[in-house]
């Protein structure tokens, strides 16, 4: 199993997965605490949430806007692009399923943790990219580079500041109000 790390242009591979999955499940409660500490060392204490319980703070991450609902060992909210490869490496090393979430406005429920519904008992780590909302203009605003947390309404507002305002949105009006990610 390998994952491409865009930031370093190399593959991320699990480092020390045990051959005995049942052994890993018994040790998981200890590892959950350790994993959360690893994530906190990467992004800080305030940007790691416990996804095992639905609270007012976690519900927006664990429930889809229309369908889908699940739990996660941790909800990790990176604020810098460089943090993502380290978060991914820690999750992969601990045998976790990783769900990367934008604004969680999708109508399919694909960005919420639902592995247990599909018969997968591996723990889930949710990476929320909401804080990665930087928009960079290229060629005097003719093009833009958007990080993963940029919503369409935010992008539309940003590009309207460049040029004559004649650009047309490729998104439908209703979905722009939800501000889904680009």
C-alpha positions as CSV (number, residue, x, y, z in Angstrom):
1,X,0.0,0.0,0.0
2,X,1.5,3.4,-1.0
3,X,0.3,6.9,-1.1
4,X,1.7,9.8,-3.1
5,X,2.8,12.8,-1.0
6,X,2.3,15.9,-3.2
7,X,4.3,18.1,-1.0
8,X,7.5,16.0,-1.3
9,X,6.7,14.2,-4.5
10,X,7.5,10.8,-3.0
11,X,5.5,7.9,-1.9
12,X,4.3,7.4,1.7
13,X,4.5,3.8,2.9
14,X,3.4,2.2,6.1
15,X,6.4,1.9,8.3
16,X,5.6,-0.6,11.0
17,X,2.3,-2.3,10.5
18,X,1.9,-5.5,12.5
19,X,1.0,-8.7,10.7
20,X,-1.5,-9.6,13.3
21,X,-4.5,-7.3,12.9
22,X,-6.3,-8.6,15.9
23,X,-3.3,-7.7,18.0
24,X,-3.5,-4.3,16.6
25,X,-7.1,-4.0,17.6
26,X,-6.4,-4.9,21.3
27,X,-3.6,-2.3,21.5
28,X,-5.7,0.3,19.7
29,X,-7.0,2.2,22.8
30,X,-3.4,2.9,23.8
31,X,-2.4,3.8,20.3
32,X,-5.4,6.1,19.9
33,X,-4.1,8.3,22.7
34,X,-0.6,8.2,21.2
35,X,-1.9,9.0,17.7
36,X,-3.8,12.0,19.0
37,X,-0.6,13.2,20.7
38,X,1.3,12.8,17.5
39,X,-1.4,14.8,15.6
40,X,-1.3,17.5,18.4
41,X,2.5,17.7,18.0
42,X,2.0,18.4,14.3
43,X,-1.0,20.8,14.3
44,X,-1.4,21.9,17.9
45,X,-3.9,20.9,20.7
46,X,-6.7,23.1,19.4
47,X,-6.7,21.5,15.9
48,X,-7.2,17.9,16.9
49,X,-10.7,16.9,18.0
50,X,-12.1,13.6,19.3
51,X,-14.3,12.2,16.6
52,X,-15.6,9.4,18.7
53,X,-18.4,11.6,20.2
54,X,-20.8,13.8,18.4
55,X,-20.7,17.3,19.9
56,X,-21.6,20.7,18.6
57,X,-17.9,21.1,17.7
58,X,-17.5,17.7,15.9
59,X,-21.0,17.2,14.3
60,X,-20.2,19.3,11.3
61,X,-17.3,17.0,10.5
62,X,-19.0,13.7,11.3
63,X,-22.3,14.2,9.5
64,X,-22.8,14.9,5.8
65,X,-24.9,17.8,4.7
66,X,-27.5,15.4,3.3
67,X,-26.5,11.9,4.0
68,X,-23.7,10.0,5.8
69,X,-22.6,9.9,9.4
70,X,-19.7,8.3,11.2
71,X,-17.0,8.4,13.8
72,X,-13.3,9.1,13.7
73,X,-10.4,8.5,16.0
74,X,-9.4,12.0,15.4
75,X,-10.5,15.0,13.4
76,X,-7.3,16.8,12.4
77,X,-7.4,20.4,11.1
78,X,-4.1,21.4,9.6
79,X,-3.4,25.1,9.0
80,X,-0.4,24.6,6.8
81,X,0.0,22.5,3.7
82,X,3.3,21.1,5.0
83,X,1.5,19.4,7.9
84,X,-0.5,17.1,5.7
85,X,2.3,14.6,4.7
86,X,3.2,14.2,8.4
87,X,-0.5,13.7,9.4
88,X,-0.9,11.1,6.6
89,X,2.3,9.3,7.5
90,X,1.2,9.0,11.2
91,X,-2.3,7.7,10.1
92,X,-0.8,5.2,7.6
93,X,1.7,4.0,10.1
94,X,-1.1,3.2,12.5
95,X,-3.3,1.4,10.0
96,X,-6.0,4.0,9.8
97,X,-8.4,4.8,7.0
98,X,-7.9,8.5,6.0
99,X,-10.9,10.7,4.9
100,X,-9.9,14.1,3.6
101,X,-12.7,16.6,3.9
102,X,-13.2,19.9,2.2
103,X,-16.2,22.0,3.3
104,X,-18.3,18.8,3.8
105,X,-21.1,20.2,1.6
106,X,-21.3,17.3,-0.8
107,X,-24.6,15.7,-1.4
108,X,-23.2,12.1,-1.6
109,X,-21.8,11.8,1.9
110,X,-18.4,10.8,0.6
111,X,-16.5,13.1,2.8
112,X,-17.7,11.7,6.2
113,X,-16.2,8.7,7.9
114,X,-18.4,5.6,7.0
115,X,-15.9,2.7,6.9
116,X,-17.8,0.7,9.5
117,X,-20.9,0.7,7.3
118,X,-18.8,-0.9,4.6
119,X,-17.5,-3.7,6.9
120,X,-14.1,-2.1,7.4
121,X,-13.2,-2.1,11.1
122,X,-10.0,-0.1,10.7
123,X,-10.0,3.2,12.6
124,X,-10.7,6.4,10.7
125,X,-8.8,9.7,10.8
126,X,-10.5,12.7,9.3
127,X,-8.4,15.5,7.8
128,X,-10.4,18.7,7.5
129,X,-8.9,21.1,4.9
130,X,-11.2,24.0,5.9
131,X,-8.3,26.1,7.2
132,X,-6.3,25.6,4.0
133,X,-8.3,28.4,2.3
134,X,-5.6,30.4,0.5
135,X,-6.2,31.7,-3.0
136,X,-3.2,32.8,-5.0
137,X,-3.6,34.9,-8.3
138,X,-1.5,33.8,-11.3
139,X,-1.0,35.9,-14.4
140,X,-2.6,39.1,-13.0
141,X,-5.6,37.1,-11.8
142,X,-6.4,35.4,-15.1
143,X,-5.8,32.1,-13.3
144,X,-5.8,31.2,-9.6
145,X,-4.2,28.5,-7.4
146,X,-6.6,27.4,-4.7
147,X,-5.8,25.3,-1.7
148,X,-8.1,22.5,-0.7
149,X,-10.3,24.5,1.7
150,X,-11.3,27.3,-0.7
151,X,-15.1,27.4,-1.2
152,X,-16.6,28.3,-4.6
153,X,-18.4,31.4,-3.2
154,X,-15.0,32.6,-1.8
155,X,-13.3,31.9,-5.1
156,X,-16.1,33.7,-7.0
157,X,-15.7,36.8,-4.7
158,X,-12.0,36.7,-5.1
159,X,-11.9,36.5,-9.0
160,X,-14.6,39.3,-9.2
161,X,-11.9,41.6,-7.8
162,X,-9.9,41.0,-10.9
163,X,-10.9,42.2,-14.4
164,X,-14.2,43.6,-15.4
165,X,-16.6,41.3,-13.5
166,X,-17.8,39.5,-16.7
167,X,-16.7,36.1,-15.6
168,X,-19.4,33.5,-15.4
169,X,-19.6,30.9,-12.6
170,X,-19.4,27.3,-13.7
171,X,-21.3,26.4,-10.6
172,X,-25.0,26.4,-10.1
173,X,-26.4,29.2,-7.9
174,X,-27.7,26.9,-5.2
175,X,-24.5,25.1,-4.6
176,X,-22.5,28.3,-4.5
177,X,-24.6,29.3,-1.5
178,X,-23.4,26.2,0.3
179,X,-19.8,27.3,-0.5
180,X,-18.5,23.9,-1.5
181,X,-14.8,23.5,-1.9
182,X,-13.1,24.0,-5.3
